[in-house]
Amino acid sequence: MSQNENFTTTQSARNHRSNTCCFCWCCCCSCSWRDDDDRNRRISYDVKLEAIQNCEASAKPTAEEVHSWAESFDKLMKTPAGRNIFREFLRTEYSEENMLFWLACEDLKNEANKSTIEEKAQMIYEDFISILSPKEVSLDSRVRDVINKKMAEPSSQTFDDAQLQIYTLMHRDSYPRFLNSSIYKSLFQRSSSTSSES
């Protein structure tokens, strides 16, 4: 065999191996393709979640809304501007994942396509439920067990118990601190002075 033929064969073998998984040297497995599909789905999901978050960020609160947030947590969570401001506060407490999880669950509830529901449910599980995730939310073992069972056949209600638990946690734990925070107080003062001027 000539030197050129030998080089071509070696190059071909290297290229051939770069597309295979760590378990085999053949090109018959589609591991790398599945990785690409998973990566593309992940990017697509992250872009959609970011779009939800950015959409929330674009809303400006009215003075009436800002004042209503002090009345109840439900009123705060019903307005996009309220969720955005509260999320900013949660970020300062390193617990923004609670709001991100809640938003992802709301997005899942609005989905009708079965395969999209399964994809989104898997992403939510990996991002917020898995103990390996840096954005893991704090859930009790009963709720985790329920989710693990429901993940066999995910639906738009798979995370309902977990979402309620996180909502309750934010309400009882973070919301009172939010009302006393400089973020809310300065917003409240600005909205009060704006409404008195008009």
Protein Blocks (a to p, Z undefined) as FASTA:
>chain_A
ZZklmmmmmmmmmmmmmmpcfkbcbfkbcklmmmmmmmmmmmmmmmmmmmmmmmmmmpcc
dfklmmmmmmpmklmmmpmklmmmmmmmmmmnopmmmmmmmmmmmmmmmpmblklmmmmm
mmmmmmmmpmkbmkbccddfklmmmmmmmmmmgcfklmmmmmmmmmmmmmmmmmmmmmmp
mklmmmmmmmmmmmmmZZ
